[in-house]
Amino acid sequence: MPENTSPNVAVIGAGPAGLSAAYRLRDRARITVFEREPRPGGHANTVEVEENGRVLGLDTAFVVFNPRFYPRLCAFFAELGVETVAHPGGFEFFDLDSGLEFGTEEMELEESEIEARYAAKYPEFPDVWREVRRFHEESRRDFSRGRADMSLGEYLDRNGYSTEFRHSYLIMLCSAVWSVPAELIWEMPAATVIAFFVGHDEGGLGGRRVDWRTVGGGSISYVRKALAATGPDLRISEPVTGVRQEAHGVTVTTAAGSSTFDYVVLATHADEAFALLENPTEAQRAALEGVRYSSSRVVLHKDASLMPTVRERWGAWNYGKTKADGETRCFVTYYLNRLHDFTAEKDYFVTLDPPRPPDPDLVIAEFDYTHPVIDVALRDRQSVIYEANEGTGVKLCGSYFHSKELGPDLIGSHEAAFSAGAEAAARILDEIS
Ligand SMILES: Cc1cc2nc3c(=O)[nH]c(=O)nc-3n(C[C@H](O)[C@H](O)[C@H](O)COP(=O)(O)OP(=O)(O)OC[C@H]3O[C@@H](n4cnc5c(N)ncnc54)[C@H](O)[C@@H]3O)c2cc1C
C-alpha cells in the first residue's frame, strides 16, 4: 500500500493504456482513475448473457491476441492469473449477392484445384486467388528491401493489383484487423499492412499458424483482476473536462470540481487528450494534434443472415460483401462461439458496420467505437512520439503510440495501448526515484 507521502497520480481513462499505467504505479503512488463511462475497460467491453444458468462473456471490441505480438499483455495476464483460451482461427469470405464464398481452405489449395472448383461459376475468382498468392510473395520481398514506404493504395497502384483483388480480398482482411472503414484502408502505410501479414500469417486474424487467443470469460475478466490488484480510487461515470499543467502539479477538472495531482496519465484517445489539455508543450502538441479517428458501429446479435449461407463454412472471422444503396459495402462478422471457443445453444455474432440492420428482435447490444486511423502521418510521428513524455507533469499514452519492443508498425492494438501505458508509468517512476 503506497504511503501518504507517495505521489498523487490521476489516470484519465480506464482502457488498457490507463489500466496498464495504474497497475505499474500501484505500489509507488496513490492512484485515482477517472472514467467517463459507467464501466471501466474502454475497448475491453464484454457483454455477459445468461444461457441456461450459465454466464457467457461476449467481447464486442478487443477480442484476440497472441503471445508473439502481445508480449507485455500476455506477461500481465500471466501475472494476474487471467485465463486465456486458444481458438482454431479460420476465415471465410462471402458475397451476399453473387453467392461466391471462399476461405482458409481455398487459400491452401493448388491453382488447378481452384480452377476446377470455381472457374465455371465464378470465372473472375481464380484471378483474384492468383493475385492473393502474388501479393503475399512480392510484398514480403518489397517490405524486406524497404520498397513499401508509401500508402497501401499507392503500393497497389504501382504494382498493378486489380480492383477485384482489393475489394474481394484485401479490404476485408484489413478492415477487420484495424477496425477501420473500408474507404480508409488505402491510406494505411503499406509497410504496416505487409508487416502484419509477414509477422502473423497470410490469413491475418484468421491465420491458422498463429496462436490466437481470447480471454476466458471475456476481456472484462482481466479488467476486473487488474482493478482488484491495483486498488485505485475509481471514479466511474466522471468525465474529465480539463487538464492544466501548473508550475507544481497538474490540475484536473470534472463536474465535481478541480483537484491537483503530482502527475497525470492521460490515457484517452489522442483527439480527446488534445481537447482536454489546456496548455500542451510543443512535444505534446506534436504527439496529439491531427491524429485522425474513425468510428465503427458494432452490433452484438444472433441474426445468422449476416453470416455465410452454409453453416459448415462459418469461420471465426467472416468477411461479407454486398451492394447496399448502389454502393459495395464490406463488413465483418465475428462468430463468437468459435472465437471464445464455447458451445452454446444459441449462436452469437458481432458485426462491424452492418450493411443493413440485423433483425431487431435478435440484437443484444450496440456500440459506437472510435479507433485511430493508421495512416502514413501517424506512422511518421512514431519516431518522436515518446519524447512527449519527457519531464512533463502529464504523460500521454494510448493505442496511437507504438509498442517500443515491437517497433513503429505495431500501432492501434491492445498491446500498443498496454505497452504505451506501461511506458508512461515508467517515466513517472524514473522521475520520482
Ligand atoms: C471493434 C474493435 C475491435 C478491436 N479488436 C481488437 C482485437 O481483437 N485485438 C486487439 O489487439 N485490438 C483490438 N482493437 C483495438 C484495441 O482494443 C484498442 O486499440 C485499445 O483498446 C485502445 O486502448 P486505449 O486505452 O488507447 O483506448 P480505449 O480502450 O478506448 O480506452 C480509453 C478510455 O478513456 C475513457 N475516456 C475518454 N475520454 C475521457 C474523459 N474525458 N474522462 C474520463 N475518461 C475518458 C474512455 O471512456 C475509455 O474507457 C479493437 C478495436 C475496435 C474498435
The ligand as an SDF file (V2000), in Angstrom:
LIG
                    3D

 53 58  0  0  0  0  0  0  0  0999 V2000
  -14.2810   -3.0360  -32.8690 C   0  0  0  0  0  0  0  0  0  0  0  0
  -12.8830   -3.1300  -32.3720 C   0  0  0  0  0  0  0  0  0  0  0  0
  -12.2640   -4.3690  -32.2590 C   0  0  0  0  0  0  0  0  0  0  0  0
  -10.9640   -4.4670  -31.7840 C   0  0  0  0  0  0  0  0  0  0  0  0
  -10.3970   -5.7060  -31.6670 N   0  0  0  0  0  0  0  0  0  0  0  0
   -9.1310   -5.8160  -31.2320 C   0  0  0  0  0  0  0  0  0  0  0  0
   -8.5350   -7.0900  -31.0570 C   0  0  0  0  0  0  0  0  0  0  0  0
   -9.1890   -8.1220  -31.2300 O   0  0  0  0  0  0  0  0  0  0  0  0
   -7.2330   -7.1270  -30.6690 N   0  0  0  0  0  0  0  0  0  0  0  0
   -6.5030   -6.0020  -30.4530 C   0  0  0  0  0  0  0  0  0  0  0  0
   -5.3260   -6.0870  -30.1210 O   0  0  0  0  0  0  0  0  0  0  0  0
   -7.0560   -4.7920  -30.5780 N   0  0  0  0  0  0  0  0  0  0  0  0
   -8.3390   -4.6720  -30.9590 C   0  0  0  0  0  0  0  0  0  0  0  0
   -8.9240   -3.4270  -31.0670 N   0  0  0  0  0  0  0  0  0  0  0  0
   -8.1030   -2.2470  -30.7670 C   0  0  0  0  0  0  0  0  0  0  0  0
   -7.8450   -2.0590  -29.2550 C   0  0  0  0  0  0  0  0  0  0  0  0
   -8.8110   -2.6550  -28.4730 O   0  0  0  0  0  0  0  0  0  0  0  0
   -7.7330   -0.6310  -28.9360 C   0  0  0  0  0  0  0  0  0  0  0  0
   -6.8160   -0.0460  -29.7680 O   0  0  0  0  0  0  0  0  0  0  0  0
   -7.3410   -0.3820  -27.4800 C   0  0  0  0  0  0  0  0  0  0  0  0
   -8.2940   -0.8800  -26.6140 O   0  0  0  0  0  0  0  0  0  0  0  0
   -7.2230    1.0920  -27.2510 C   0  0  0  0  0  0  0  0  0  0  0  0
   -6.8500    1.2840  -25.9350 O   0  0  0  0  0  0  0  0  0  0  0  0
   -6.8430    2.7230  -25.3050 P   0  0  0  0  0  0  0  0  0  0  0  0
   -6.5870    2.5350  -23.8470 O   0  0  0  0  0  0  0  0  0  0  0  0
   -5.9210    3.5820  -26.0930 O   0  0  0  0  0  0  0  0  0  0  0  0
   -8.3080    3.3030  -25.5640 O   0  0  0  0  0  0  0  0  0  0  0  0
   -9.7180    2.7990  -25.0430 P   0  0  0  0  0  0  0  0  0  0  0  0
   -9.7440    1.3340  -24.8640 O   0  0  0  0  0  0  0  0  0  0  0  0
  -10.7320    3.4020  -25.9520 O   0  0  0  0  0  0  0  0  0  0  0  0
   -9.8250    3.4920  -23.6000 O   0  0  0  0  0  0  0  0  0  0  0  0
   -9.9030    4.8980  -23.4570 C   0  0  0  0  0  0  0  0  0  0  0  0
  -10.7630    5.1860  -22.2250 C   0  0  0  0  0  0  0  0  0  0  0  0
  -10.7400    6.5900  -21.9450 O   0  0  0  0  0  0  0  0  0  0  0  0
  -12.0270    6.9600  -21.4990 C   0  0  0  0  0  0  0  0  0  0  0  0
  -12.1860    8.4230  -21.6420 N   0  0  0  0  0  0  0  0  0  0  0  0
  -12.2000    9.1500  -22.7880 C   0  0  0  0  0  0  0  0  0  0  0  0
  -12.3500   10.4670  -22.5260 N   0  0  0  0  0  0  0  0  0  0  0  0
  -12.4410   10.5670  -21.1700 C   0  0  0  0  0  0  0  0  0  0  0  0
  -12.5990   11.6760  -20.2740 C   0  0  0  0  0  0  0  0  0  0  0  0
  -12.7500   12.9330  -20.7250 N   0  0  0  0  0  0  0  0  0  0  0  0
  -12.6390   11.4350  -18.9480 N   0  0  0  0  0  0  0  0  0  0  0  0
  -12.5110   10.1680  -18.4570 C   0  0  0  0  0  0  0  0  0  0  0  0
  -12.3620    9.0780  -19.2760 N   0  0  0  0  0  0  0  0  0  0  0  0
  -12.3220    9.2820  -20.6080 C   0  0  0  0  0  0  0  0  0  0  0  0
  -12.9400    6.1690  -22.4220 C   0  0  0  0  0  0  0  0  0  0  0  0
  -14.2710    6.1110  -21.9380 O   0  0  0  0  0  0  0  0  0  0  0  0
  -12.2330    4.8160  -22.4410 C   0  0  0  0  0  0  0  0  0  0  0  0
  -12.6640    3.9850  -21.3700 O   0  0  0  0  0  0  0  0  0  0  0  0
  -10.2340   -3.3010  -31.4730 C   0  0  0  0  0  0  0  0  0  0  0  0
  -10.8520   -2.0480  -31.5720 C   0  0  0  0  0  0  0  0  0  0  0  0
  -12.1750   -1.9570  -32.0070 C   0  0  0  0  0  0  0  0  0  0  0  0
  -12.8040   -0.6060  -32.1180 C   0  0  0  0  0  0  0  0  0  0  0  0
  1  2  1  0
  2  3  1  0
  2 52  2  0
  3  4  2  0
  4  5  1  0
  4 50  1  0
  5  6  2  0
  6  7  1  0
  6 13  1  0
  7  8  2  0
  7  9  1  0
  9 10  1  0
 10 11  2  0
 10 12  1  0
 12 13  2  0
 13 14  1  0
 14 15  1  0
 14 50  1  0
 15 16  1  0
 16 17  1  0
 16 18  1  0
 18 19  1  0
 18 20  1  0
 20 21  1  0
 20 22  1  0
 22 23  1  0
 23 24  1  0
 24 25  2  0
 24 26  1  0
 24 27  1  0
 27 28  1  0
 28 29  2  0
 28 30  1  0
 28 31  1  0
 31 32  1  0
 32 33  1  0
 33 34  1  0
 33 48  1  0
 34 35  1  0
 35 36  1  0
 35 46  1  0
 36 37  1  0
 36 45  1  0
 37 38  2  0
 38 39  1  0
 39 40  1  0
 39 45  2  0
 40 41  1  0
 40 42  2  0
 42 43  1  0
 43 44  2  0
 44 45  1  0
 46 47  1  0
 46 48  1  0
 48 49  1  0
 50 51  2  0
 51 52  1  0
 52 53  1  0
M  END
$$$$
